[in-house]
Amino acid sequence: MTTVVVESFDPVSIKNSSVQIFESNGTKQEGTRFGCVGSLSSETTMKELIKRCEGQEVRKRAKPEKMDLTISAHIKVQVMRDIFGISPKGLKPGVYKYSNNAKGKEFVYTADVIDEFEDVTKLIAFPKCTSATGFQFSIENGADEVAEMEVQITAYPDKDGNFYYEALTSELEDQTIADQWHTSFDYALVSASGATGGATN
């Protein structure tokens, strides 16, 4: 397969958002649709290391600590329950609760970012995510448009020290990567050695 090197990329839309939920025993569900995403924005929190000499700052180094994501979307019901820890435990069938000991599950978040001018797709993945806020929603009678839910998500480094992965599909030599990105993403899928590394967080 011939690869095409992409020299410019202008993101226009985000599609095919998916999550792979981690269960409490450490196993991971196969990817499922997150919902219909209207927007996604991210910001990296940096940790500063400062060196002082005789009370004066002489050097400073900043390193990424985490990434904060804001997603506006119509989220699938089960995905929302998993993310926020809305549980049926101890209740009759069909009834769920959000309680003071609610614990949302960790998950992998993936999506396609589309450059519609050049017809190029970028695969993105955040391998270790959790909800950064509590469950919230709003309802407005008579609204012309159904409101999207806004969720704040924190992306932490995975065990290999990575917060974020991306791949332009036209540059991939291994088609397996694109085929499995949204269903079973992990470091082994994209590692040059094909195995999990051992970097520290």
N, C-alpha and C positions, 0 to 999 in steps of 0.2 A: 504493500500500500504506500502510495506516494504522499508524503507529508507536505503541508503548505505552511510556510512561516508567515505569521500574521504580524504586520508592522504597525497597525493602528487598530484600536478597538473603541467604539463609542457605545456604551450600554444604553439601550432604549427600553427594554422590558425584562421582567423576571417571570419565569414560568417553571412548571414542573417542580415546585417546592415539595420536598419530601422529608420525613423524619424516620430515623431508626432508633427506637426506644430501647434503653437499657433496663432490664428487669433487675430486681433486688439481688438476685443470685449472680449477676454479672453477665448473663447471656443477653444477646441483642436480638430484637425482633427484626424481621425483614422490613425493608423500607415501605412506608405507606404515604399516601398523599397528605401533605400538611393542610392544604386548603387553597383557596384562591387568594394569592398575595397581591395587594395593591402597591405596596412600596416596602423597600428595605433600606435601612441606612446603618452604617457601622462607624464606630470610633474606638481607637485603641487607647487604653489607659497605660501610661508610661510610668516606670519607677525610676527615680533619679538617684544616682550614686554620686555623692559629692566628696571631693578631696579638698581639705583645707590645710593651709600652711600659715602658721602664726596668725590665725583668725581670718585669713583671707581665702576666698574660694580660688583655687588654682586649676582645678580640672572638674569636669562633670561628664558623666555618661548616663544616657537614658536607655532603658531596655524595656521592651513590651512586657506587660504584666497580665493583661486580659483584653478582650475585645467586647464592647457593649453594642448589641444589636437592637434596633427598633424595627419591628415588623407590624405592618397594618394588613390585616387579612380577614377573610371569612374562613375561620378555622374549623376543620372537621371535629365533630363532637368528641370522638374517642381520643383524638390527639389533644384536645383542650383538657380533657379529664386527666390524661397522663401527665401533661406538663405541669398542671397545678395541683395534682394530688387529690382530685375529686373522686371519692371512693364509695363503693357499694357495701363495704365491709360491715357486717352486723345488721344490715337492713334487708327488708323484703325485696324480692326481685323487681328491678326497674327503678329503684330509688337510690339516689346518690347523695353524698354529703360532702361539704367543704368545712373542715373543722380546724380547731386550733393546733392540731398536730398533723395537719396536712403536709405531705412531703412529695413534691413533684419529682418525676423521674428524669435522669440524665438522658440526653439523646444526641444523635448526630443530625445536623441540619444540612441538606443539600438543595441545590437549585440550578436551573439553567439561566444564564444572563445572555440576552440576545442583542447583537448588533444588527439591526434590521437594514441598515444602509449597506453593509458589506455581506450580509447573510452569514454571519459568524456566530457560533455559540461557545460561550465560556461556561464550563462546569465549575461550580464553587462548592466547598464543603467546610463546615465548622464541626470538628470531630468530637467535641465535648461541651455540650451546652446544658444550661439550666435556666429556669425562669428567674428573673431578677426582681420581680414584683409579685404581689398577691393577685388573686383572681379579681377581675373587675370587668364591668360591662355597662353599656348605656342603651336605653330604648327611648325612642321618640315617636309618639303618635303623630300621624299625618306627615311624616317625613317623605320627601320625594325619592330618597335613596336609602337602602338598608345600610346602616353604619357598619364599618369594618371594626374589628376588635384590634386594639393596639397592644402588643405585648413587648415587654422589655426582656431581652435574653442576654445572658453573660456567656461568652465563649472562653473557656479556659484551655490551656495547653493540654494536649493528650500526653500519654506516657513517653512519647518521642519528642516532646517539647514544642509541638506545632499547634498553633491556634487555627490556621486557615490553610486551605489547599485550593488551587485553581488549575484548570487545564483547558486550553483551547482545543476543541475537538479536531480541527484540521491539522493540528500539530502532533496528535497522538499516533504512535506507531502500533501500540497494542490496543486493539478495539475492545478487548475485555474491560479495560478501564471505563470506557464510556458505557458499556452494557451494564456494568455492575455498580456504577457510581451512586445511583439513587436507591439501590436495594441492599447492598452489602459493603458500604464504604468502610475501609480501615487502612491503616498504614501499609499492611502487607499488599494491598491491591496496587499501590502506587510506588512502593519501594523498589529501587533498582535491584536489590538482592532478593525481593519477593518474600521477605520475612520482617517481622516486627523488630524494630531497633530497640535501643536501651537508653536513650537520652533521658536525663532527669527533667522533671517539670521545672 
